[in-house]
Amino acid sequence: MKKIISFIFLFFILSQLSAGDDFCGVRNFAFQNGESISYTIFYSVIGIYVNAGSANFSVSLDKMNNKPVYHVIGTGSSNPSYDWIFKVRDKYETYFDSSNLQPYKFIRNVDEGGYKTNEDVTFNKQNNTATTTKGTFKVPTCIQDVLSSIYYARNIDFDKFHPNDKIPFDMFLDNEVYHLYIKYVGKETIKTRYGTFNTIQFKPLLVKGTIFEGGEKMTVWVTNDANHIPVRIESPITVGSIKVDMMQYRNIRYPLTALVKRN
């Protein structure tokens, strides 16, 4: 059960697209102010999935240094019935430029089973640096944080790629720059707890950590429409496996045409 709820955030950390020159300063065509997407996190040890927690991601327009920015908040929590085993209350925030989706600030407040950590990152695009309480670090031009990378990635044109193509990206987390990639798998129609979707499937390269093994063992499905909403994520973990399903959405930018049938 340990760190299960954090999975939803770790997925987005480790599975986003691009940081190559072709994707610098991509414009937003996928989401809008007021969007809110909720997920249910299921955990299994012996093949039976149980509802272990939930997560939500919301978007609003704001200003930072007199510039228009998107302010995204991601929250995750364990269900009350699991709090006695491992209580999780996590909150992530990012502020990124509304014109080119480059991050200015990232905030993380984590409370997981009594372990608490706070992270505050300020990005300087002129100097290509990221400043935290631990110091100032040099970063690539197209660096993303945990949350900004989600919304940046949703604007990638998947039709430009072929099965087994590997798409690189750079991400800053815990005072380090990670050079990762995802492998595009193809298109597939899947049935989730919410309904049946036409989707785009890919596998992110994972960094070995406390609950994930390294490699391409995680699978992600996003809607095969203009929204590119993640609707399912599956992965084995140290003990058991995880399945995350999109269960509710509000104020998305386009009709959800990838939805074939609602359950």
C-alpha positions as MATLAB code, in Angstrom:
seq = 'MKKIISFIFLFFILSQLSAGDDFCGVRNFAFQNGESISYTIFYSVIGIYVNAGSANFSVSLDKMNNKPVYHVIGTGSSNPSYDWIFKVRDKYETYFDSSNLQPYKFIRNVDEGGYKTNEDVTFNKQNNTATTTKGTFKVPTCIQDVLSSIYYARNIDFDKFHPNDKIPFDMFLDNEVYHLYIKYVGKETIKTRYGTFNTIQFKPLLVKGTIFEGGEKMTVWVTNDANHIPVRIESPITVGSIKVDMMQYRNIRYPLTALVKRN';
ca = [
       0.000    0.000    0.000;
       2.971    2.278    0.619;
       3.070    5.269   -1.746;
       0.232    3.892   -3.868;
      -1.593    7.211   -4.053;
       1.630    8.930   -5.074;
       1.622    6.666   -8.128;
      -0.717    8.956  -10.031;
       1.811   11.766   -9.709;
       4.813    9.529  -10.376;
       3.163    8.401  -13.596;
       2.954   11.966  -14.814;
       6.491   12.630  -13.706;
       7.889    9.716  -15.621;
       5.687    9.367  -18.644;
       5.485   12.715  -20.387;
       6.500   13.581  -23.905;
       9.318   15.614  -25.305;
      11.865   18.202  -24.494;
      13.590   18.099  -27.847;
      13.947   21.166  -30.027;
      10.887   20.181  -32.063;
       8.689   20.603  -28.990;
      10.081   23.759  -27.379;
       7.414   26.371  -26.793;
       4.503   24.293  -28.047;
       1.170   26.135  -28.007;
      -1.861   24.914  -26.117;
      -4.674   23.412  -28.167;
      -5.754   20.626  -25.777;
      -7.103   22.096  -22.515;
      -8.711   25.251  -21.156;
      -9.378   27.307  -18.052;
     -11.703   25.483  -15.654;
     -10.868   21.934  -16.721;
     -11.045   19.374  -13.920;
     -10.297   15.632  -14.210;
     -10.690   13.064  -11.424;
      -9.237    9.560  -11.099;
      -9.781    6.481   -8.975;
      -6.710    4.474   -7.992;
      -7.105    0.703   -7.738;
      -4.606   -1.636   -6.074;
      -4.242   -5.398   -6.458;
      -2.088   -8.067   -4.805;
      -3.844  -11.287   -5.862;
      -5.611  -10.165   -9.031;
      -8.569   -8.452   -7.361;
      -8.506   -4.655   -7.627;
      -9.769   -2.589   -4.699;
     -10.475    1.141   -4.565;
      -7.457    2.529   -2.698;
      -7.608    6.280   -3.323;
      -8.348    9.182   -5.623;
      -6.671   12.071   -7.425;
      -7.814   15.267   -9.110;
      -6.210   17.749  -11.528;
      -7.669   21.229  -12.124;
      -6.685   24.175  -14.345;
      -7.241   27.916  -13.809;
      -5.906   31.106  -15.352;
      -3.712   33.323  -13.164;
      -0.905   35.878  -13.366;
       2.722   35.688  -12.287;
       5.160   38.566  -12.738;
       2.452   40.296  -14.775;
       2.361   37.407  -17.240;
      -0.684   35.207  -17.900;
      -0.110   31.696  -16.591;
      -2.005   28.484  -16.115;
      -2.207   27.430  -12.486;
      -2.629   23.663  -12.155;
      -3.343   21.918   -8.863;
      -3.028   18.163   -8.435;
      -4.220   16.455   -5.248;
      -4.106   12.838   -4.152;
      -5.380   11.036   -1.064;
      -5.887    7.545    0.271;
      -9.416    6.434    1.061;
     -10.353    6.796    4.750;
     -10.630    2.999    5.089;
      -6.938    2.735    4.153;
      -5.650    5.630    6.251;
      -4.831    3.313    9.160;
      -2.500    1.386    6.850;
      -0.897    4.293    5.016;
      -2.418    7.762    5.081;
      -1.690    9.965    2.070;
      -2.519   13.640    1.571;
      -0.521   15.095   -1.335;
      -0.778   18.412   -3.147;
       1.170   19.532   -6.215;
       1.002   22.921   -7.952;
       2.561   24.449  -11.044;
       2.449   27.831  -12.745;
       3.412   27.815  -16.426;
       3.349   30.323  -19.268;
       0.013   30.274  -21.116;
       1.712   31.018  -24.468;
       4.477   28.394  -24.546;
       3.679   26.090  -21.563;
       7.097   26.633  -19.941;
       7.034   26.457  -16.104;
       7.816   29.366  -13.777;
       7.114   27.777  -10.409;
       6.478   24.323   -8.951;
       5.270   23.518   -5.416;
       4.979   20.105   -3.777;
       3.536   19.341   -0.332;
       3.604   15.638    0.486;
       2.289   13.815    3.553;
       2.636   10.053    3.159;
       2.400    7.770    6.170;
       3.909   10.379    8.439;
       6.668   11.303    5.986;
       6.335   14.957    5.042;
       8.254   16.968    2.491;
       7.837   20.385    0.908;
       9.458   21.487   -2.341;
       9.407   24.941   -3.930;
      11.101   25.382   -7.324;
      11.497   28.634   -9.254;
      12.534   28.416  -12.907;
      14.555   31.187  -14.553;
      14.119   30.883  -18.308;
      16.695   33.557  -19.136;
      19.468   31.708  -17.282;
      18.078   28.174  -17.722;
      18.215   27.487  -13.987;
      15.974   25.991  -11.316;
      16.276   27.343   -7.773;
      15.216   25.328   -4.721;
      16.036   25.388   -1.007;
      19.044   23.211   -1.881;
      20.555   25.697   -4.351;
      20.437   26.746   -7.992;
      20.743   24.109  -10.701;
      21.416   24.360  -14.436;
      18.597   22.918  -16.523;
      17.953   22.380  -20.259;
      16.024   25.000  -22.218;
      12.859   22.914  -22.440;
      12.754   21.578  -18.905;
       9.377   20.714  -17.396;
       8.186   20.022  -13.870;
       5.885   17.240  -12.699;
       2.589   18.907  -13.531;
       3.516   21.227  -16.386;
       4.786   18.209  -18.310;
       1.319   16.642  -18.258;
      -0.315   19.567  -19.999;
       2.670   20.183  -22.267;
       2.511   16.565  -23.416;
      -1.193   16.684  -24.161;
      -0.411   19.066  -27.027;
       1.916   16.669  -28.853;
       0.708   15.422  -32.228;
       0.853   11.643  -31.803;
       0.009   11.116  -35.468;
       3.586   12.103  -36.322;
       4.973    8.993  -34.635;
       5.151    5.325  -35.562;
       4.927    2.271  -33.289;
       8.133    1.792  -31.248;
       9.260    5.399  -31.787;
      10.968    6.756  -28.674;
      10.220   10.361  -27.761;
      12.685   12.063  -25.369;
      11.883   14.610  -22.681;
      13.641   16.351  -19.767;
      12.114   16.749  -16.314;
      13.362   18.425  -13.101;
      12.558   16.733   -9.792;
      14.265   16.515   -6.395;
      17.084   18.808   -7.533;
      17.942   16.620  -10.509;
      17.388   16.635  -14.264;
      16.042   13.371  -15.685;
      16.553   12.487  -19.371;
      13.756   10.048  -20.162;
      11.564    8.915  -23.038;
       8.294    7.233  -23.850;
       7.814    4.517  -26.430;
       4.770    5.009  -28.648;
       2.903    1.698  -28.970;
      -0.084    2.495  -31.179;
      -3.848    2.946  -31.032;
      -6.273    0.709  -29.183;
      -9.916    0.591  -28.083;
     -10.131   -0.208  -24.355;
     -12.823   -0.578  -21.700;
     -12.255    1.266  -18.406;
     -14.387    1.673  -15.275;
     -15.853    4.805  -16.903;
     -16.521    3.446  -20.390;
     -15.069    2.298  -23.717;
     -12.539    4.618  -25.372;
     -10.551    4.905  -28.576;
      -7.074    5.560  -27.225;
      -3.405    6.160  -27.921;
      -1.131    3.747  -26.065;
       2.463    4.277  -24.955;
       5.025    2.996  -22.451;
       7.205    5.386  -20.441;
      10.764    4.579  -19.456;
      10.672    4.452  -15.651;
      13.451    5.360  -13.267;
      13.884    2.625  -10.665;
      12.482    3.804   -7.342;
      10.761    2.749   -4.149;
       7.723    1.120   -5.802;
       8.565    0.890   -9.508;
      11.109   -1.229  -11.290;
      13.067    0.410  -14.083;
      12.214   -0.124  -17.732;
       9.095   -0.001  -19.900;
       6.672   -1.939  -17.695;
       4.063    0.804  -17.287;
       1.334    1.242  -19.919;
      -0.642    4.451  -20.469;
      -3.749    5.093  -22.565;
      -4.887    8.637  -23.517;
      -7.977    9.619  -25.486;
      -7.524    9.532  -29.251;
      -9.130   12.928  -29.729;
      -8.067   16.565  -29.382;
      -8.184   16.427  -25.553;
      -5.533   13.694  -25.049;
      -6.841   12.926  -21.565;
      -5.184   10.000  -19.753;
      -8.001    7.513  -19.140;
      -6.055    4.487  -17.853;
      -2.624    3.717  -16.425;
      -1.443    0.225  -15.457;
       1.807   -0.899  -13.877;
       3.288   -3.628  -11.709;
       4.841   -2.309   -8.498;
       7.076   -3.816   -5.823;
       4.129   -5.650   -4.279;
       1.104   -6.162   -6.503;
      -0.062   -3.878   -9.300;
      -1.813   -0.573   -9.893;
      -4.641    0.506  -12.188;
      -5.742    4.147  -12.454;
      -8.950    5.088  -14.283;
     -10.398    8.469  -15.208;
     -13.823    8.624  -13.550;
     -15.027   12.208  -13.970;
     -14.281   15.275  -16.065;
     -15.569   18.824  -16.265;
     -15.152   21.713  -18.699;
     -12.841   19.974  -21.147;
     -11.988   21.958  -24.262;
     -13.562   19.650  -26.869;
     -16.316   17.030  -26.910;
     -14.986   13.681  -25.708;
     -15.300   12.016  -29.112;
     -12.949    9.196  -28.081;
     -15.676    7.880  -25.768;
     -17.355    5.032  -27.629;
     -19.740    3.896  -24.863;
     -20.404    5.047  -21.306;
     -20.733    2.304  -18.683;
];
